Each structure stands twice: as structure tokens, then as C-alpha cells.
Amino acid sequence: MGEFSTRGVNDTRSLDSWAQITQDPDLVDAIITSLELSITSSVLMLVILVPTMAWIRLRLPKLQRLVEFLCLLPLAIPAIVLVVGMAPLYAWVNYFFGDSALTLTFAYTVLVLPFAYRAIDAGLSAIDLKTLAEAARSLGASWLTVLLKVVVPNIRTALIGAALLSVALVLGEFTIASLLNFDTLQVQVNLLGKRNAGVSIAVSLLCLLFAFVLLFALSYVGQRRRQTVVEE
């Protein structure tokens, strides 16, 4: 990919394809949109999952299997089926929120639930949540204080892992955005491949490098977590 994206005229080497990445306004807009979607989807996912999973473990443990099933369900449903189900809903979403690509946040939040759930569940399983919550409550802490100052700091590495997984998944998603007619990074890469293969390959390689950076960050977070557990 690196060789192809730097191939010039008469078998010379050129960085023209890489330079054109910032010169294509549609591509730049798509990159910004995908980055915004990755952030909003990760934040919404954390806002939904963390309080729900903590509350279920503390107050309604019998519903834990049901919540797990619901969170893992998107993993078993093909993306095309999700689009068929979401298309009528997005008619109303676009009516109330406009036709901005950022409305994909709702669809992507559902899409990342299985991966984020597993990461956060592993973090919650590694701590004695009930004892910590009861100790904080006995000292007069509210449930919001327990969540923000007791639960979140103790599962920080799990939350970072869940967020990084969500970012990687959103940046690489193509099917839902394409079928719902939104212009994201992967949709633009597909369109670029039809008119300028060099730029398309350069962007794809850039995405792969970014994915490797996220993987290294995940392994670093996991290593830090294991070291913390050993020290304790």
C-alpha cells in the first residue's frame, strides 16, 4: 500500500497522493465527520452503559443476563438488517434533528455496544463494586457521587479500552453510513477509489496506521491494568 500510494510517473517516487488528502474538501469534511462521530458515539455509549451496568450489579443482579443479551445482540445481527430496521426510524430522526451525519451517533452507539459491554464488564468484575458502593453510601455519598468518584476511577482503564474500541469501530464502519446515504470517511474512501486510486490507498493506509496506534494504546492500557492488579 505504501509503495502504490507513492508511485509516480515513469516509476518514480512521489508524495502527490498524500498531499492531495488535505486538498480534497469532501475528504477533509468526511474525516472531520468520522472523528466527531467516534467521539459522540463513545461518549453516549459510556453515558448509557456505565450507570446501567453499575446499577444492575448493585440493585438488580437478576437482570444482568438480560442486559448482557441485549448488549451483545447487535453482534449477531448483520449490518444490512440493522439498516433495514433503522431506516424508518431515521426518517423521524432526520425530521427532529436534521439530516446531519452526526445523527449516525445513535446507530453507531448500538453498533459498539457488544464490544464496549465486554470491556466495561471486565472492569466491573475486577473490583468489589458492592463493598465500595456501600462504604461510600455509609459515609453519606449520593448515588451520583458513588458513580463519579468511586466507580469511574476504579474502572478507568476499562473505560479507556471501551472508548478506543468504539473509536476504531466507528472510523472503519461503511455499510450503515453508505446505505443511509451519509458521507463518512469510509464512504469517501470508496468513492475516491473510483476516480483516484492513489489517494484512496493513501487514506486507507493512514487509517490502518491509526488503527495500529489504537491497538498499541489498548495493549498499553491492558498492561498498566495488569501491573496495578499485581501491585495490589
C-alpha positions in Angstrom: 0.0 0.0 0.0 2.8 2.4 0.8 4.6 1.5 -2.5 1.4 2.1 -4.5 0.5 5.3 -2.8 3.9 6.8 -3.5 4.2 5.6 -7.1 4.7 8.5 -9.6 5.2 8.9 -13.3 7.9 6.7 -15.0 8.3 4.5 -11.9 9.5 7.5 -9.8 8.5 8.1 -6.2 6.1 10.9 -5.4 4.0 12.1 -2.4 1.4 13.7 -4.5 -1.3 11.3 -3.4 -0.6 12.0 0.2 -0.6 15.8 -0.4 -4.0 15.6 -2.1 -5.5 14.2 1.1 -5.7 17.7 2.6 -6.6 19.3 -0.7 -9.9 17.4 -1.2 -12.6 19.3 0.7 -15.1 16.4 0.6 -12.5 14.1 2.1 -11.5 16.5 4.8 -15.1 17.0 5.7 -15.6 13.2 5.8 -12.6 12.8 8.1 -13.9 15.5 10.5 -17.3 14.0 10.5 -16.0 10.5 11.3 -13.8 11.9 14.1 -16.8 13.7 15.5 -19.0 10.6 15.2 -16.3 8.5 17.0 -16.2 11.0 19.9 -20.0 11.4 20.2 -20.7 7.7 19.9 -18.1 6.8 22.6 -19.4 9.4 25.0 -23.0 8.4 24.5 -22.1 4.7 24.9 -20.3 5.4 28.2 -23.2 7.6 29.5 -25.6 4.8 28.8 -23.6 1.7 29.8 -21.6 2.7 32.9 -24.6 3.8 35.1 -26.8 1.0 33.8 -24.3 -1.8 34.4 -23.3 -0.4 37.8 -27.0 -0.1 38.9 -27.8 -3.6 37.6 -24.9 -5.1 39.5 -25.8 -3.3 42.7 -29.6 -3.4 42.7 -30.9 -5.8 40.1 -28.4 -8.6 39.6 -31.0 -10.9 38.2 -31.3 -8.7 35.2 -27.6 -8.9 34.4 -28.1 -11.8 31.9 -30.9 -9.9 30.1 -28.8 -6.7 29.8 -25.9 -8.8 28.5 -28.1 -10.4 25.9 -29.4 -7.1 24.7 -26.0 -5.5 24.5 -24.5 -8.4 22.6 -27.5 -8.7 20.2 -26.1 -6.3 17.6 -23.1 -8.6 17.2 -25.4 -11.3 15.9 -27.4 -9.1 13.5 -25.9 -8.3 10.1 -25.4 -4.6 9.4 -27.7 -4.7 6.4 -30.5 -6.0 8.7 -29.8 -3.2 11.2 -30.1 -0.7 8.3 -33.5 -2.1 7.2 -34.7 -1.7 10.8 -33.2 1.7 11.3 -34.3 3.3 8.0 -37.9 4.1 9.2 -36.6 5.4 12.5 -34.1 7.7 10.7 -37.0 9.3 8.8 -38.1 10.6 12.2 -34.6 11.2 13.5 -33.9 13.4 10.4 -37.2 15.2 10.9 -36.4 16.2 14.5 -32.6 16.5 14.4 -32.0 17.4 10.7 -30.1 15.3 8.1 -26.6 15.8 9.6 -24.3 12.8 9.5 -23.9 13.2 13.3 -27.3 11.6 13.7 -25.4 8.4 12.9 -24.3 8.6 16.6 -27.5 6.7 17.6 -26.8 3.9 15.1 -23.1 3.7 16.0 -23.8 3.6 19.7 -25.9 0.5 19.2 -23.2 -1.0 16.9 -20.4 -0.6 19.5 -22.4 -1.9 22.5 -21.2 -5.6 22.3 -17.5 -4.6 22.3 -17.9 -1.8 24.9 -20.0 -4.0 27.2 -17.3 -6.7 27.3 -14.6 -4.2 28.2 -16.6 -2.4 30.9 -17.9 -5.7 32.3 -14.4 -7.0 32.7 -13.5 -3.8 34.6 -16.5 -4.1 36.9 -15.8 -7.7 37.6 -12.3 -6.9 38.7 -13.5 -4.7 41.6 -15.7 -5.3 44.7 -18.3 -2.9 43.5 -20.9 -3.7 46.1 -18.5 -3.1 49.1 -17.1 0.1 47.6 -20.6 1.5 46.9 -21.9 0.5 50.4 -18.8 2.1 52.0 -19.4 5.4 50.1 -23.1 5.4 50.9 -22.4 4.8 54.6 -20.3 8.0 54.5 -23.2 10.0 53.1 -22.3 9.9 49.4 -25.1 10.2 46.9 -25.5 7.7 44.0 -24.1 10.2 41.6 -21.1 10.7 43.8 -20.6 6.9 44.1 -20.7 6.6 40.3 -18.4 9.5 39.5 -15.9 9.3 42.4 -15.9 5.6 43.2 -17.0 3.5 40.2 -15.4 5.5 37.4 -11.9 5.9 38.9 -11.7 2.2 39.6 -12.7 1.1 36.1 -10.8 3.9 34.3 -8.7 1.6 32.2 -11.7 -0.4 31.1 -13.5 2.8 30.1 -10.5 3.9 28.0 -10.4 0.4 26.4 -14.1 0.6 25.6 -13.7 4.1 24.2 -10.8 3.1 22.0 -12.6 0.1 20.6 -15.6 2.3 19.8 -13.4 4.9 18.0 -11.8 2.2 15.9 -15.1 0.6 15.0 -16.8 3.9 14.1 -13.8 5.0 11.9 -13.9 1.8 10.0 -17.7 1.5 9.5 -19.0 1.6 6.0 -22.2 -0.3 5.5 -24.6 1.7 7.7 -23.3 5.1 6.6 -23.5 4.1 2.9 -27.0 2.6 2.9 -28.3 5.5 5.0 -26.7 8.0 2.5 -24.3 9.7 4.9 -20.9 10.9 3.9 -18.3 9.5 6.3 -14.6 8.6 5.9 -15.1 5.1 4.6 -17.8 6.2 2.1 -15.4 8.8 0.8 -12.6 6.3 0.5 -14.9 4.1 -1.6 -15.8 7.0 -3.8 -12.1 8.0 -4.1 -11.2 4.5 -5.3 -13.3 5.0 -8.4 -11.5 8.2 -9.5 -8.1 8.4 -7.8 -6.8 5.1 -6.5 -3.5 6.6 -5.2 -5.3 8.9 -2.8 -7.7 6.2 -1.8 -4.8 3.8 -0.9 -3.0 6.6 1.0 -6.1 7.3 3.1 -6.6 3.6 3.7 -3.0 3.2 4.8 -3.4 6.2 7.1 -6.5 4.5 8.7 -4.5 1.3 9.2 -1.7 3.2 10.9 -4.2 4.9 13.1 -5.8 1.5 14.0 -2.3 0.2 14.9 -1.8 3.2 17.2 -5.2 2.4 18.9 -4.1 -1.2 19.3 -0.9 -0.2 20.9 -2.8 2.1 23.2 -5.1 -0.7 24.1 -2.2 -3.1 24.9 -0.6 -0.3 27.0 -3.8 0.2 29.0 -4.1 -3.5 29.5 -0.5 -3.8 30.6 -1.0 -0.9 33.1 -4.1 -2.6 34.4 -2.3 -5.9 35.0 0.6 -4.2 36.8 -1.9 -2.3 39.0 -3.6 -5.6 39.9 -0.3 -7.3 40.7 0.8 -4.4 42.9 -2.4 -4.5 44.8 
